[in-house]
Amino acid sequence: MTETDKDTICDVCATNTRVPGYGEQFGTLQALWGYGAGHDGERYRVNLCESCFFAALAFLKQERRTQNMFSDEQPCEERPFGLVARDDYFGDS
């Protein structure tokens, strides 16, 4: 099996992210910290199945609510937290 043939496994629950007939379906949380950051030179990538991705997103959204609970300026809620596009089945929007 070559590197490109390996299935992506969720880094949280360890399930395979392959959906039969549709290929791999996963989200990625990643960071590359540059000069001056507390984690300078460190690179992170966490692959998440759909369930774990939306659990992490819900946690982050709740953290945003908590952090801004007493703020006069509330975060913009024009679109669901983190959502960039809808109906973008081919990643071209």
PEJO-V818752 format. One record per residue. N is the residue number from 1. SS is DSSP state (H for helix, E for strand, C for the rest). OMEGA is omega as a letter, one per 20 degrees, with the letter a starting at -180 (* if undefined). Layout:
n->{N N}
ss->{SS SS}
omega->{OMEGA OMEGA}
//
This chain:
n->{1 2 3 4 5 6 7 8 9 10 11 12 13 14 15 16 17 18 19 20 21 22 23 24 25 26 27 28 29 30 31 32 33 34 35 36 37 38 39 40 41 42 43 44 45 46 47 48 49 50 51 52 53 54 55 56 57 58 59 60 61 62 63 64 65 66 67 68 69 70 71 72 73 74 75 76 77 78 79 80 81 82 83 84 85 86 87 88 89 90 91 92 93}
ss->{C C H H H C C C E C C C C C C E C E E C C C E E C C E E E E E E C C C C C C C C C C E E E E E E C H H H H H H H H H H H H H H H H H H C C C C C C C C C C C C C C C C C C C C C C C C C C}
omega->{r a a r a r r r r a r a r r r a a r a r a r a r a r a r a r r a a a r r r r a r r r a r r r a r a a a r a r r r r r a r r r r r a a a a a r r r r r a r a r r a r a a a r r r a a r a r *}
//
